[in-house]
Amino acid sequence: MPKNKTHSGISKRVRVTGSGKITHEGAGKRHNLEKKPSRVTRRMTGMRDLAANDVPRVKRMLGI
């Protein structure tokens, strides 16, 4: 049986933590930051857990 290839696009966008959770960088920090309040941009920093509905599909794409 051939090996499954990892989806290269999703591997660049998500990370798997040590406990097995899938995290991703939040949206909204790329451009138009001058018009967003500092409070909002501070809240957008960091990684977030992936939504529970998306986890099975993303794990399949990663080959986990």
C-alpha positions, 0 to 999 in steps of 0.5 A, a space after each residue: 500500500 503506498 504512503 499518503 502524502 501530507 497536504 503541503 498547504 495545510 502543513 504550512 498553516 497548522 501545527 500539532 501540539 505535544 498533546 495532539 491538539 491542532 493550532 493555527 494562527 488567527 486571521 486579521 493581522 496581515 494588513 489594515 492594522 492602522 485602522 484597527 484598535 491596539 486592543 484588537 490587534 493584541 487580542 489577535 496575536 498568538 495561536 488558537 485551537 482549531 475548531 472541533 468540526 475541522 479537526 478530523 478533516 485536517 488530521 486526514 490532510 496531515 496524515 495523522 
